[in-house]
Amino acid sequence: MTKRHLITCSVIVLLVIISVFNICGTKAVPTVEKTAKLSPRISTFIYKNTDAINEYSFANEAVPVRDAGVTRKLLRSIKKHSFACVQSNILQNKADKWFPVVVPILKAYGIPEDFKYIPLVESGFCESTSPKGARGIWQFMPGTARTYGLKVGHGVDERLNLSKSTVAACKYIKELYAQFNSWTLAAAAYNNGEIKLAKVMNKQNEDNYFRMHLNRETGVYVYNLIAMKAIISHPKKYGYDYYAIRDLSHGTFELLAVNQ
């Protein structure tokens, strides 16, 4: 009788121990979910670019090319900026000329080098004025330019000064990154304005550029930057290559991009 009693007690104790472990295991599930909600803004959908070969990235935030819709938009942008469509060798020549000025300033302000492609997409490195009044290679509106230290008015327009306008752009981009915690979103906000982008994010409850529904221009803006980066970095792959030199006399030479 005593042995049976001991066996019964042992079984009960064992069941209690198993129940305790089950309860603990059940409580662990919400902890995982809570941690996931507190993850950084850059989710696994916009994964960090750890592959040096992957040219489809912006500021080390890789494009989710495994998404069919994203891939379709990216390929469309690449085609639009290829040699056959825009004679992109002209942009390559401008990049070779102006990047040595722009890149060190970006670096000094802690801005990723990929932002050097914004002037190519915004203005083609031209000092023209848009119908809305944006001017210079960084396409600053007068009010925004003044906010970030540029003199505009009374016969002076520092938006046309490459170094000063680049410094102003760095200050603006740095503030955008501080607000959105994503270089991709900072680039989108540069195009659309931080207030408009923030409203769209709140309305859609989304903080991932590649998942957001934006206006036509902003919706392809980052894709255009990535396409420009790919084409400028790998010209031969996208339709042209340098292999001829034209003598312009007086010791001046011009590189010719020849369509393949």
N, C-alpha and C positions, 0 to 999 in steps of 0.2 A: 504493500500500500504506500509505504514511504517512497519507494522508488518511482511509482507512478506519479506521485505528487511532485517529485523533483523534476521528472520529465516534463510534466505539464507546465511547471513554472519556467523551465528552461525554454520551452516553445514560446510561451507568452513574452518572455524577455527578448527573445530573438525577433519576434514579430514587432515588438516596440522599437527595437533598434533599426529594423528595416524601414519602418514607418518614418522614423526620424530622418533617415537618409533621403527618403523620397520627398519629404517636406522640404529639406534643404535644397535638393536638386530642383524642385519646382520654384523655389524662391529665386534661384539663380537666373532664370529666364528673363524676368523683367529687367534685371541689371544689365544684361547684354543689349536689350532693346534701348534702354536709356543711354547706354554708351554710344550706340549707333546714332541716336538723335543728336548727340553732342559732338559728333565727328566734325572735322574741319569743313569749311565751305566747299573746298575742292574735293568732290566726292570721287568714288571709283569710276564714275562715268567719264569725268575729265581726269584721267589718271596722270600722275606725274610722269614726265617723259624721261625714262632711264635708258632708253636705247639711243645711242648716238647716231645710229643710221636713220632713225625716223625723222624725216624732214618735215613731216606734217605736224608741226607743233608751233605754239606761240608762247614765248616767255616760259618755256619748260612745262607748259600745260598742253599735253598731247591731245590731238583731235581723236574723238572716238570713232575711228574709221570703220569699226565693226558694225556701226549703225548705218543701215542702207540709205536713209534720208540724208544723214550727214555726209556720207561719201558722195552721194549724187550732187549735193550743193558744192562740195569741195571741187569735184571734177569739172563742174560748170564754171567755177571761178578760175580754175587753172586754164581751161580752154579760152575763156574770155581775155586772159592776160598773156596768152602765148604769142610767139613771134608772128604767127599767121594772122592774128587778129589786130595786134596793136604795134607791130614792129618794136617789140620790147627791148631791142638792142639800144634804142635811144634812152630808155630808162636805165639800162645797164651802164651806159656812159655817164649819165647824171649821178648814179649811185657811186661809181668809181670816183667821181669828182667831189661829191659832198659828204659821203659817209665819213671820211677822215676828219671832218669838222664836227659832225653830229655825234658820232659814237663816243668820243672822249667825254663830251658833256653829259650824255646819258649815263655813262659809267660813274662820273663824279657825283651824280645825284642818286645813284643806286637804282637806276631804271634799267630793266633788261634790254639788251642790245636789239632785240626784235622790234622794238618801238621805232627803230630807224626806218622801217618800211611805211610808217604812217604818212610821211610827206610824199612818198611815191603814189600811194593810194589816194590821198587827199588832193594833191595838187600836181602830181607828176614832177615835183621839184620846180614848179613854175611859180612866179610871184603874181599870178593873176588874182582878180577879185571875183568872187562868186556873185550870183544875182541877189543873194541875201546880205551881202556885205562882208563876208569872210575874205581875208586876204593873207598873202604870204604862203610860204611852203607848208606851214602848219595850219593854215586856214583859220586864223583867229578872228572872231567877231570883235568889233571895237571895244565893247564893254569888257569882255573876257580878257582881252589883251591888256587893258589898263589894270584890271584886277591883279594880274600877275606881273606887273612892273614895266609894261611896255608903254612908251609914249605914242599916242595916236591923236593927231589934230594939230592945227596951227602950222601946217606945212611939214610936220614930222610924222613919220609912220615907221616905228621900229619893228612892225610885223615883217618888214622887208629885210631886216637885218638877220642873217642866218644864225649867228651865235646868240644874240639876245633873244630871238624868238624861240630858239631851242631851249634856252634856260627857262623861259616862261612855260614852255610845253612840259618840261620836266617837273616844274613846281605843280602844275595842274594835274599831271598824271600821277604824281606821288599822292596828292590829296584824294584822287579817285580810288587809288589802290587802298588807302587807309579806310575809305568808306565801304568798299565792296569786298575787300580781302581776296581779290582775284584779279590777275593781270588781264585775263580775257574780258571780264566785265568792265575793267577800267578802260580797255580799248573801246568797248561798245559804248560806254558812257562818254568817251571823248567825242564820238560821232553823234550821239543822240542827246547828250546832256544828262547829268547825274539825276536831276529831278524827274525827268521823263522815264529814265530807266528804272529808278526806284519805284515809281508808281506802277510800272508794268510788273516788276518783281512782286510787289505786294498784292496786286490784283490776281496774278497767276499763282501766287504762293510758290515761286520757283526762283532759285538762285543759280541756275545752270544755263549759261548762254545757249548751249546747243539744244536745250529742251524748250527754250522760250519762243513765244510767238511775237515777233517784233515787226516794225514797219519794214518795207522792202529794202530800204537803204541800210539800216542798222542790222537787219536780219542776215545780210550777206557781207557785212563789213569785216568781221574777223576772218571769214573765209577768204576774202580778197587779200587781207594781210598775209595769211598763210600761203596763198597761191603766189603772191609776189615774192615771198621769201623763197619758196621752192624754185621759182623760175630764175631769180637773180642768183641763187646759190648753185643751181645746176642748169645753166643755160643750154648746154648741149642736149640734155634730156628732153627739153621742151621746145626744140625746133631750131636752135641756132648755136653757132660757136664762133669764137674769134680765131681766125687763122690768116688774116690778111692785114697789111699795114699800108696806108696811103700817105705818101709824102706831100705835105701841104706847103713845102718850102720854108725857108728861114728856120730850119731846125725843128719844125713842128710836124708831128705825125698824128695820124688818126687810125684807131683800130676799126676795122670793118667787120661787122657781124654778117656772116653769110648764111642764108637759109639752107638747111640740109635737105 
